[in-house]
C-alpha cells in the first residue's frame, strides 16, 4: 500500500508542497551547477561531435533562414528547429544552451515530484524528487546539445497531464499536444498514442452517452495530429511520401534486428555513423538491394520488411535477440553513444560520485511495482507506460539516452520503495526490510550482470578518438597522436582510430610515423582477415593502401607502392584514383605500356578525368607519340574548366611545350 495523497486544496498540503519544490529544486540546481562547472573544463565542452555537431549545423542553417530541407526528415526535427530559433533570438553560445537545458532538467524533476505526489503521496514524492534531482544520466545528458533534456521535460509534463485527465476528465487535448511534440523529439513515443487512446476510452466508460468513451481519445488524437502536422506537411512537400515524423524507423528496426545483430547501434555503412551520412546511406543501400531507386518512405518500408523477414526466417535467433535487448535496456551500464559516460567520468569528478544511476532505480522500481499494489488507476497507467517504453526501445536497438524517458516512469515506483524502506527503518521493522532485500537482490544482480557473457565489452577507444579529434582542432597534434595510439592499443580492431592516427601524423609532418602506422594497420587487417574478421571495409582498406602507397613511392619503394595501388584499385572498382596512382608508379618503373593501360582503366571508370588524361599524356610523350600526347592534353583542357580549374594553367603550359617540341621535329616522309 502507498500513502494516500492529501487533498490538493488543503493549506498544509500546499505549504508542504511548496517547501518540497524549493528544496528539491535547489538540490537539482546544485547538482547541475557543479557538473557544468566541471564539464566546462574538458575538451568535450569546447567542441561538438556526431549528433551534437549535426544538430548545431542544422540549427545554424535554420537560424540563417533555411527553414525547409530538400529532403524528408531523417532525424526528429523539433530540437534543431528550437535550437535554430534560440540561436537567432539569443545568440549561438553553447554554454547558454546548456544552462537552458539544465533549467529544463530542473523543471522536469519538479514535474515528476508533482506527478508522484498525486500518485503515491508526499513521502514517495520526496524520495522520487531527490532521486531525480541527482540522477546521473539526466545531469550528464542535459549538458550536451542533444534533444534528451527536452524529451525528459515533455515526458514528465505528459505524465502530469495524464494524471489530471484521470482525476478530472479534462486536459486530453493538451496531453495530445504534448504527446505530439514528444513524438517530434523521440519517434518511439508514437507507440503511446494507441495505448493512451485505449486507456482514455476505458476510463470514460459509463460516464455518459454512447459517445463519451470516444471524446477524450478523439481530443488526444487531435492534439497529437496538430503537433505533427508541420512535419507531415514538410515531408509531403519535399517528396518523401506520408511520414508522420521521420524516415528512419525502418532502418533503425533493421539495425537492431538482422542476422548477427548485437542489439546496439551498428551503421549500415561502416565509418559513416554520423547524421550527414545516415539518411542518405539508408536510402542508397536500400535502393541498391532492391534493384531500383527508392523514396525515403519506400526505403524505410524496405528496411522494416528486411527486419521482419529476419524474424520470420530465424524465429529462435530473433527471440534470443529480443531478450538480449531487454536485458541491455534494463542494465546498469550506460550503453555509449558519441560520448561514453564512463569515459567522460575520467575527466568529470561528479560522474564518479556515488549518486543514483539506472542500476539503482531499476531494481527499486521493480520492487516498487509490488509495494504499490493495489494500484490506483493512475499507477496502472504509469506501469503500462513504463512497459510500453521498455518494449519500444528493445524492439529497435539500445542506447543509454534512449531510455531516459523510461527512467521518468520508473522513478515514481523507485520513490515508493525508498519511502517504504525509510518507514521500515524508523519503525525498526526488520522482517519487512529483510523481505524487501530478498526481493531486491535478484533484480540488482540482473541489472548488474557481466555483459561480457553476452559478448559485449565497452572500452574507451571511441572516446579517446573523439577527444583526439578535438585536440586536432585546437592544434595539439602531439596529444592527439598519443590519444589515438592509446585508442588502437585499447582495441586493435578500431579501424577509424588507426586511420585518424595516420592523418594526425601526416598533419604533424611526421611521414615516417604515418608510414609506420599504415603498415601496422595493413598488417593487422591482413592477419585478422585470415582469421575471418574484417577490420577494414573496402573503402577504408583502399584509403589506407593508397596513402601507404604514396608514402612508399616517396621513399623509393616503387614495387611496394605499386602493390598498394593495385590492391586499392581492385577493392573499389569505380574509383579512378588508385589506377591513376598505379599508372604514375608504373611510369617511374619504366613500364610504359602497363602505365598507359592503368590510365586508360582510370578513364574507363571516370571518362574525361583531367588527372588521368594529363598523366596519360605524359606516358604518350615518354613513348614518343607526341601527337597522341597533344590530343590527350586538349581533352584535359576541355574538361578542366568544369572539373579541375586549378589544373587549367598547368595543362595549357604543358600543351604548349609538347606542341613546340612536336613542331620542332623534322616532318616525316
N, C-alpha and C positions, 0 to 999 in steps of 0.2 A: 504494500500500500504506500501511497505517497501523501504528503501533506496537502490538505485541500487549500486552494488559493483563497485569500481573503477577499471580501467584496471590493471591487475597484473603487467604489465611492467612499470607503472608509478613510477618514482623515489620517488615522495611524498608518494605514496601508500606503497612502500617498506619500507621507513623510518618510517612511522606511524605504519606499521605492526610490525616492529622490536621493536619499543618503547612499543607497546601494549603487545607483547610477553614478554618483560622484566618485566613490572610491574605486569602483571597477574601471571607470573611465580614466582616472588618474593612474591606475595600475597599468592599463593598456598603453597610455601615453608614455609612461616611464620606460616600459619595455621597448617601444618603438623609437623613442628618442635615443636610448643607449645604443640600440642596434644601428640606427642611421649614422650616429657619430662614429662608431667603429667601422661600419661598412664604407664610409666616405674616404677612409684612408687606404683602401685597397685598389688595385688596378681595375677590378671588375666594375667599380662605380664610375670610372672615368671613360670607359669605352663600352660600346654595346656590341653584342654578338648574336647571331642566329635570329630568333624570333624578336628579341628586343630591337635589333638593328632593322629588321624588316618592318616592324610597326613604326619605328621612328622615320624611316624613309617614306612609308605610305602617308604618315601624318603630315610630313613636310610638304608632300605633293598636294594634299588636301588644303593645308594652310595657304599654299600658293595659288589656290583657286581651281585645282584639278579635282573636281568633286566626283566625276564619273570615271570608272575604269573602262578599258577597252575590251574587257572580258568578264565573265561572271565571277562572283566572289569565290575564292578557294579557301580563304581564311575568314573567320567570323568578323563582320565589318564594324560592329558598334565601337569597339575600343579604338581602332585607328581614326575613326571619324571624330570621336570625342577628343582624342589626343590632338588631332589636327585643329579642332576648334579651340582647344586650350592654347596651342602654340600661337594661333592667330590673335587671340584676345590677351594672353598673359605672357607671351614670350616662350622660348624653347628651352628654358632651364630644366635640366633633368632633375636637379635637386628639388625644384618646386613641384614637379610631378610626383616625386617620391614622397614629399611631405603631404601632398593632397591625398595620395593613396594610403598613407599611414592614417590620416584622419578618416578616410573611408573605412579602413580596418577597425578603428575605434568605434565608429558608428555601428558597424556590423556586430561587434561584441555587445554593445548596449542593446541592440535589437534582439539579439539572441538571449540576453538576460530577460528581456520583457516577455519573449515567447515562452521561455522555460517557466517563468513565474506564472503565466496563465495556465500552463500545462500541469506543473508539478509543485507549485508553491514557492515561497520565498527562500527556504533553505536550499533546495535544489538549484534555484535560480542563482543564488550567490556562488555556489560551487561551480556552476556552469560558467558564470561570468568570469570567475577567477581563472578557470582552465582556459577559456577562450582568449582572455587578455594576454596570457603568457604562452599561448600555443605557438611553438617554434615555427612550424611551416607557414602559419599565417604571417608572422612577422618577417620571415625570410622572403616570402614571395611578394609582399607589399612593396618592398624596396626595389623591385625590378619593373622595367617598363613592359609589363605584361597585363593581360586582362583579368587575371585572377582576383586581384583586390576587389574589383567591381563585381565579379561573379559572386564572391563571398557576400558582399553587401546586398546584392539583389536576392540571393538565396535566403538570407536572413530576413529581409523585408517580406519576401513572398511567404515565408513560414508564418510571420506575424499576421499578415493579411488573411491568410487561410484560416488561422485560428479565430480571427474576427468574424469571418464568414460562418465558421462553425458555431460561434456563440450567438450571433445576431441575424445571420442570414444576409447581411449586407456586405458589399465590397467585392463581389465577384468580378465586376468589370475592372476595378483597379488591380485585383490579383492577376487578371488576364493580361493587362498591360505590362505589369512587372514580369510576368512569365515570358511574354513575347520579347522583352528587352533581354532577359536572361538567355533566351534561345539565340539571340544575336551575339552573345558572348560565348556560350557553351552550347553547341548544337545538340548535344545529347539531352538537353532539357526539353526538347520536343517530345520525348517519351513521357514527360509528366502530363501532357495535355489530355490524352485519353484517360489516364489514371484519375486525374483531378475531376474531369467531367463526370466520370462514373461515380466518384465519391460525392460530388455535389448533387447528382441526381438521386442517389440513395439517401442522402441526408434529407432531401426535401419531400420524401415520400410521406403522404398523409397530411401535408401541411396546407393543402388547398385543393383546387380542382385538378383536372387531369393534366393541365399544363404546368403545374407547379414544379415537378421534377425536371422539366426542361428549361425553366427560366434561368437558373443560376449557371448551368453548363453552357447555355447559349451566350450569356454575358461573358463568361470566362473565355469562350472561343472567340467572341467578337473583340475583346480586348487584346488577345494574343494576335489575331489576324491584323488588327490595326497597327500593332508594333512591327509586325513582319512585312507589312505592305511595301514600304520603301525598298527593302532588299529584294522582294519578289519582283517588283517593277523594274529595278535595275537589271536583274538577271535576264528578264524577258527582253528588255530594250537592247541589250548588247548581244542577244542571240544565244543565250545559254540554255534556253528552254525553261520549263517550270521547275525552279529550285526555290524551296522555302527560305533557305539561308545560304548555304554554300554547296559546292560540288565535290567536297572531299569525303563525304560519308562512305561511298563505295570503296574508295582507295584505302581509307582507314580500316574498314572492315576486312579487306583483303590482307593488309599488313599484319593484322592480328590473327588471321585465320587462313593459313596456307601451309602446305607441307613443309615441315621443318621450322615453323614459327616458334619463337621463344616466348611470345606474349608481351614483348616490349617493342619499342619502335625500331623498325628497320627501313631504310629508304628504298624506294623502288629502284633507284639507280644509285649505287654506292658512290660516296663522295659528293653528293648533291643534296644533302639533307638540310637545305635552307629554304626559306619561304619563296625566294625568287625562282627556284627551280621546281619545287614540289608539284605545283599545279600543272605546269607545262609537261613535266615528266609523266605525270599520271595520265594525261590525255594522250601524249605521244606514244607511250608504251602500250596503252590500251588499243590505240589505233593500229599499232604495229601487229599486235597479237590478233586483233580482229580482222586484219587484212583490208581495212578501209578507214577513211577519216571519220572520227567520232567527235561529236559536240561534247562539251563538258558534262552535260546531263547524261548523254549516252555513255561516256567514259565511266561516270560514277556507277551507272547501272551495270556496265560490263564488269567492273571490279567486284561489285556486290554479287553478281552471278558467279564469278570465279570463286569467291569465298564460300558461297552456298554449295557450289559443286564439290569443293573440298569436304564440306560437312557431309554431303550425301555419299561420296565415294569412300571416305575414310571416317566412318562414324566413331570408331574407337579412339583414333588419334584426336579427332575433334573434341570428343567428350573429355579426354585427358587434358587437352589444351585449355578448355574452359575451367576445369578445376584448378589448373595451374595459375590461370589469370585471376581467379577468385582469391587464391592464396596470396598472390602478389599484391592485389588491391588491398588486402587486409594486413599485409606485412608491415612490420615496423620500419623497414628500410625505405627511405625516400628514393624511389626509382628515378635516376637522374635524367635531366633534360640537358639544356645547354650548360647549365651550372649545376654541379652536384653539391647538395647541402653539406655532405661530409667533407668535400674538398674545400668549400668556402670556410668551413669551420676552422681550418688551419690558419686562416687569416683573421677571423672574427671571433673573439672570445665568447660573445653572447651565445653563439651556437653550440658551445661546449658546456654551457651551464646545465645543471640538472632540472630542466624545465619540461613541461608537457609536450609530448610528441605523439604521433599516431599510435605507436606501440603502447602508450599509456591509455589513451582514450578508447581504443577499440575493445580491449578486454573489459574496461569499466563499463562501456556502453552495452556490451553483450550481457553482462550481469545486471545492468540497469533495466534492460528489457524485461527480465524476470522479476526484479524487485518492484517495478512499476505496475505489475498486474494486481487487480484487474484494471485494464486500460480504460481511460476515458476515450471518447471518440477522437479527440484531438491527438492523443497519444498513439492510437491506432494509425491515424494518418501519418504521423511522424515516422512510425516504423515502416509503413508502406513506402514512403518517400525515400527512406534510407535504403531499403531493399531495391527499389527501382533504380536509384543512383548507382548502387553497387553493381547491379546487372548491366546497366548501360555503359559502365566503364569496362567491365571484364568482357563484354561482347566484342570490344574492339581491341585495344592494346593499352598497356598500363604505363602511365607517367604519374609521378607523385603529385604534380599540380592538378591533374585531372580529378583527383579525389578530394580536393579541398571542399567542394560543396557537400560531399559525403560527410566530412567532419562536422559541418553545420548541423546535420541531422543526428549525428551520434553524440555530440557534446551534451545535449539535454539529458540523455539517458546516462551518460557518464556522471553528470551532476547528481542524478538520483542516487547512484551508487556511493559517491563520495559523501553526500549528505547523510545517508543511512549509516555509513561507516563511522562518521563523526558522532552521530547519536549513539551508536553502539559502544563506542569508546567512552563517551561521557557516562553512559549507564552501566559500564563495566559488564556488558552482555557478551561474555567470552564465547558462548556457544554460537551466537549469531555471527560473530566475527570469524570463528573457525569455519562455519558453514560457507560464509561468503568467500573466504580464502580458498576453500576446497573447490568452489565453482570457478574462481578467478584464475587459479594456477593453470588449468588446461588451456584456457583461452590465451593466457600470457605466453605459454610455451608455443602455441600455434603461431602467433603473430611474430615470434622471435625465432622461428625455425631457420636453420642454417640454409641459406639459399644455394650454397654450393651443391647441396644434394639435388637441386633442380637444374644443375648445370649453369647457374648464373653467378657470375662474380662481377663486382663493380669496383674498378680501380680508378686511379686518378689521371689516366693518360689524357682524357678529353679536357679536363680542367687545366692540366699543365699546358696542353696545346693552346687553349683559349687564352690563358694568361700570357703565353709567349707571343701570340699574335698581337695582344695589347702592347706588350713591350716593344714589338717591332714598330708599331705606330708611334711610340714615344721615342724611338731611336735607340733603345737599349738593346742592341743586337747581341752583345755578348751574353746578357742574361737570358735572352730569348733562346739562343743556341743551347745554353745549359739546360733550360727547362724542357726543350724538345728532346734533348738527349735523355733526360730522365723519363720523359713520356714513352719513348720507344724501349727504354730499359724496363719500364713497368709492364708494357705489353708489346713484345716484338712484332706482333701481327698488326699493329696500328699503322696502316699504310699512310694515312693522312699526316701522321706525326713525322714519318720518315720524309715525305715529300716537302712538308713545311720546313723541316730542319735543313734539307738541301737548299731550299730557296733562301733561307736566312744566311747560310754560309756563302751563297752567291752574293747577297746584298752586302755582306761583310767584306767581300773581295777575296775570300779565302778559297780559291778554286781547288786547292789540294784537298781541303777538308770536304768541300762539296763532292768532289770525285769519290772520296773515301766513303761518304755517307751513301751515295748512289750505288757504289759497288757492293756495300754491305746489304743494302736493300734488295738489289737484284739477286744476290747470292741467297739471302734468306727466303725470298719469294720462290726461287727455284727449288730450294730444299723442301719448303712447305708444300709446293705444288706436287712434288714427287710423293709426299705423304698424304695427298688427297685434300689439302686445304688451300684454297685460293686466297692469298693475302692481298693481291692486287687485282682489280678488274682490268679489262683490256685497255681502257683509256688511261688508267693510272700506270700500267706497265709500259705502254707506248711512250707516255710522257717521261717516265724515269729513264727508259733506254735511250730516248732521243737526247735528253740532257746529258746522260753519261757519254753517249757517242760524241757529242760536241766537245766535251772535256778531253776525251781520249784523242780526238783529232788534234786539238790544240797541243796536246802533249806529244804528238808524233806517232801515236799508236794507231796508224791508219787501218790495219786489218781489224783490230778490236773495235774501232769506231764503226767500220762498215758492218760488222756483225750486229751491232746495236741498232743501226738504222734499218737494216733488212728485217730484223725481228719486229721492230716497231711498225714497219710498213705492212707486215703480214698480220699484225694484230688489228689494225684499223684500216680495212680495205678502201675506205672512201677518203682518207686523209692524204692530201698531196705532199705534206711536209716531209715525212720520212723518205719517200722516194727521191725528193729533191736533194736532201742531205746525203743520201746514198750516192746519187749521181755526182755530187761535188767531191765526195771522198774517192769514188772510182776515178774521176779525172785526175786527182792528185796522185793516184796509184799508176796513172798512165794507161788505164784500161778504158780507152775512149769508146769503144763500141758498146761496152756494158753501161758506161756513163750515159751515152745517148739513149739507150733503151730505158734507163731509170727515169730520165727526164720526160721521155715520151709517156711512160706509165703515169707520171705525175699529171701530165696534160690530159691523159685519158680520164683520170679521176676528177680533174678540175680544168676543163677546157678554157684556154685563154689565161691561165695563171701567169702573171707577168714575171714572177721569180723563176718559174720553170722555164719560160721562154728565154730569159736572159742567160740562164745557165746552159740551156741547150745551145744558144748562140755561141757561148764560149767553147763548148765541145766541138761544134761545127768549125769554128775558127782553128782550133788545135788540129783538127783533121784536114785542114787546108781547103775546106769548102766555104770560101768567103761569101759567095752568093747566097748559100743557104743561111749563113750567119746573119747577113743583112736582112733576109726575109724574116727570120725569127725576131730580130730586133724591131723591125717595122710592126710585126704583130704585137710585140710587147709595148711599143709606143702607143698603139691604138687602144690597148687595154688599160694602161697605167693611169690615164687621166681619171677614170672612174674608180679603179680598184686600188692603185698604189701611187697617188700623186707624188709621194716622196721620192719615187724612183724615176720620174719623168726626165729630169735633167741628166741623171746618170745614164739612162738609156739613150738619150739624144746624143750625148758626148761619145758614148761607145759606138753608136751607129755611124757618126761622122768619122771616127777613127778607122773603123773597119772599111767604110766606103772609100776613104782616102787610100788605104792600103790596096784595096781591090783596084782602084783607078790607076795606081802606080805600077801595076803589073803589066807586062807586055801582052798585047792581045794574042789570044790563042789562035793557031792556024787550023 
